[in-house]
Amino acid sequence: MSSSSPYPLQDYDESAFQATDIISNEPVIHESDTLTYFRFCHECSNLLYPKVDPESQTLLDFCQTCHTTQAAVSNCVFQNKVNSMLGATAGFTKDVASDPTLPRSRTKCPRCPSQESVYFQSQLRTADIGMRLYYVCCECGTVFEAPEKSKEEKRQEEEKRRIRKENRERKKKGLPLLDEKTGDVVVDGPDLNPPPF
């Protein structure tokens, strides 16, 4: 028995934890101690629930109907396995692309030539995985992650943000605004009032 188990057992006897198939009465062999299972009462056929015996510190299966107890087959009482991409996109299907409430983007699909997609935030929240955006192609329904931006694209976006911030300050002071593409002062023209961000 591993020492990491929350239910330490003294004098562990594997035969005491052997499950038998109800129909064939043959022993059921489990691959590991981390296997979750459903067991049913031999007396009344109701579902058995995990319970710890406080005296022996062993895990038991307990019937809430007839109050019988049986030795537990495994120390695992709950198992939650989430496949990263599957879990992150849980609840979303291919027809999500037709949802008018989701934001749209001009992001190239990796499978087809379409450049229209909807996007949503990951449903998983873990310490090692930050916020992730997932895209669904409006044409073929492919789910994909946001493509990584190059250093140059990131630099250009940062420069645009800097110019927009500076333009807000210049506008408050009544100074001429800067062109977002070149950074030059705009005397007059359509870029006098850039969209606020």
URGI-V663405 format. One record per residue. N is the residue number from 0. PSI is psi in degrees with one decimal (999 if undefined). OMEGA is omega in degrees with one decimal (none if undefined). NEAR is the number of other C-alpha atoms within 12 Angstrom. Layout:
N/PSI/OMEGA/NEAR
N/PSI/OMEGA/NEAR
This chain:
0/135.2/-179.2/18
1/149.7/-178.6/14
2/-11.4/-179.1/9
3/-3.5/-178.9/12
4/137.2/178.2/17
5/-9.3/-179.0/16
6/80.4/-177.7/26
7/138.3/-179.5/20
8/134.6/173.2/27
9/143.3/179.4/14
10/60.3/-177.5/12
11/122.7/178.6/17
12/107.6/-175.1/14
13/-31.7/-178.2/18
14/-26.2/178.9/15
15/-17.6/-177.5/19
16/19.2/-177.3/24
17/125.8/177.7/20
18/151.8/177.0/26
19/144.9/177.1/22
20/133.2/-175.8/15
21/-39.2/-176.1/15
22/-53.5/-174.6/9
23/-12.3/-177.0/9
24/21.4/177.0/11
25/149.4/177.5/11
26/139.9/176.6/16
27/123.7/-178.6/20
28/124.4/179.3/17
29/144.5/-178.6/19
30/-34.8/-178.4/10
31/169.7/179.5/15
32/-3.2/-179.7/23
33/11.9/-178.6/20
34/128.7/175.1/19
35/155.8/-175.2/20
36/164.7/170.9/24
37/130.7/176.6/22
38/151.5/-177.9/29
39/147.7/-177.2/28
40/135.5/178.1/24
41/-19.2/-178.5/24
42/-50.5/-172.6/18
43/-0.1/177.3/16
44/18.5/174.8/17
45/162.9/-179.7/19
46/138.0/177.0/23
47/143.8/-178.6/29
48/148.4/179.2/27
49/142.4/179.8/30
50/142.0/178.9/25
51/130.1/173.8/23
52/113.3/-174.0/19
53/-28.6/-179.1/12
54/-50.7/-175.7/12
55/-4.4/-178.4/16
56/41.9/177.5/19
57/154.1/178.4/29
58/131.5/-179.6/30
59/160.6/170.6/31
60/126.7/-171.7/33
61/134.2/176.7/29
62/123.2/-178.9/24
63/-11.5/-178.9/19
64/-56.1/-177.3/17
65/1.3/174.1/16
66/28.6/173.7/19
67/153.9/177.5/23
68/148.6/176.9/26
69/154.3/177.0/30
70/138.1/179.5/33
71/144.9/179.4/37
72/-33.7/-176.2/35
73/154.3/176.0/35
74/-3.4/-179.7/32
75/118.6/-180.0/26
76/-16.3/178.4/26
77/139.1/179.4/15
78/128.3/-179.6/13
79/102.2/179.1/11
80/127.2/179.0/11
81/122.3/174.2/15
82/129.3/-169.2/11
83/-55.5/-177.6/18
84/-38.4/-179.1/21
85/-46.3/-179.2/18
86/-37.0/-178.0/19
87/-28.9/-178.4/27
88/19.8/-177.6/29
89/135.3/177.9/20
90/-5.9/-179.7/15
91/136.0/179.6/27
92/179.3/-177.3/20
93/-29.3/-178.8/22
94/3.7/176.2/20
95/-24.0/179.9/29
96/-23.0/179.9/28
97/2.4/179.2/22
98/114.7/-177.1/18
99/-12.5/-178.3/13
100/-15.1/179.9/11
101/145.0/178.0/20
102/149.2/-178.9/22
103/156.1/-177.4/22
104/154.3/173.6/22
105/75.2/-179.5/19
106/127.9/-176.3/30
107/131.4/176.7/25
108/138.0/178.8/28
109/-15.2/-177.4/22
110/-30.4/-176.8/17
111/170.9/-177.3/18
112/-2.2/-177.9/16
113/146.2/177.2/20
114/14.3/178.1/21
115/131.4/179.2/25
116/158.9/170.6/38
117/156.9/179.0/39
118/156.3/179.5/34
119/162.9/-177.7/31
120/148.5/178.4/24
121/143.4/178.1/27
122/-8.7/179.1/22
123/142.8/175.7/24
124/103.7/175.6/16
125/161.9/-177.4/14
126/-36.9/-176.6/7
127/-14.3/178.4/9
128/118.5/177.9/14
129/-169.8/177.4/13
130/131.4/178.8/17
131/143.0/174.1/24
132/136.1/175.5/27
133/139.1/-179.3/36
134/145.8/173.9/40
135/120.8/-179.6/41
136/131.7/-179.8/35
137/-19.6/-177.7/34
138/-54.2/-172.9/25
139/-8.6/177.8/26
140/9.8/179.6/26
141/133.3/176.1/30
142/127.3/179.9/35
143/159.8/178.9/31
144/161.7/179.1/28
145/133.7/177.8/25
146/145.6/179.0/16
147/133.3/179.6/13
148/147.4/178.0/13
149/164.8/178.8/10
150/-37.2/180.0/10
151/-43.0/178.1/11
152/-41.8/178.0/13
153/-41.2/179.3/13
154/-43.4/179.7/13
155/-42.3/178.3/18
156/-41.7/178.6/17
157/-40.4/178.7/16
158/-41.4/177.7/20
159/-42.2/178.0/24
160/-41.7/179.6/23
161/-44.5/-179.6/20
162/-41.1/178.6/27
163/-43.0/178.6/27
164/-44.8/179.2/21
165/-39.0/178.7/25
166/-36.8/177.5/31
167/-42.4/178.3/23
168/-42.3/-179.4/17
169/-38.3/-179.0/19
170/-40.9/178.3/19
171/-35.8/-177.5/12
172/-5.2/-180.0/11
173/18.5/179.4/12
174/157.3/176.4/18
175/148.1/-176.7/24
176/165.0/178.7/30
177/146.4/175.4/32
178/132.0/-178.0/27
179/-31.3/-176.4/27
180/-41.6/-173.9/19
181/-24.9/-176.3/14
182/2.9/179.8/20
183/156.1/176.8/16
184/131.6/178.7/20
185/121.5/-179.5/21
186/-51.0/175.5/14
187/163.8/179.9/14
188/-175.9/-174.3/13
189/-20.4/-177.3/13
190/9.1/179.8/22
191/-37.2/-179.4/24
192/82.3/179.4/23
193/156.5/-179.3/24
194/138.4/-179.9/15
195/138.1/176.6/16
196/999/none/13
